[in-house]
Amino acid sequence: MVNLEYSNIRIGRSEHSKELVVSGEIINKSDRAYSTVGLRIVLFVKNLSIASFVVLVNGISIGATKTFEKNVEDLEYDSIGKDITRYEVFVESAY
């Protein structure tokens, strides 16, 4: 059974551009290792979904914690970042 947890999810501005960046950690609490996990992240302003994308995290062994970071190329942090009210994260695939 896939048993993955997410923590320290942060929404911020890229250091090198105006793009929005989503980063965080994934913890493998399963009884098996995964070569790749695809995380679907959905960003919302109130109840309106403004972005949905997949982050691939490679090489997650049993008990390991891995960091991830994704630049959301179509969104500028100064334009929309402060308006984001919530996010959802779920596993789209794991193998």
Secondary structure as GFF3:
##gff-version 3
##sequence-region A 1 95
A	DSSP	beta_strand	4	13	.	.	.	ID=ss1
A	DSSP	beta_strand	19	28	.	.	.	ID=ss2
A	DSSP	beta_strand	34	45	.	.	.	ID=ss3
A	DSSP	beta_strand	48	60	.	.	.	ID=ss4
A	DSSP	beta_strand	65	76	.	.	.	ID=ss5
A	DSSP	alpha_helix	77	80	.	.	.	ID=ss6
A	DSSP	three_ten_helix	81	83	.	.	.	ID=ss7
A	DSSP	beta_strand	86	94	.	.	.	ID=ss8
###
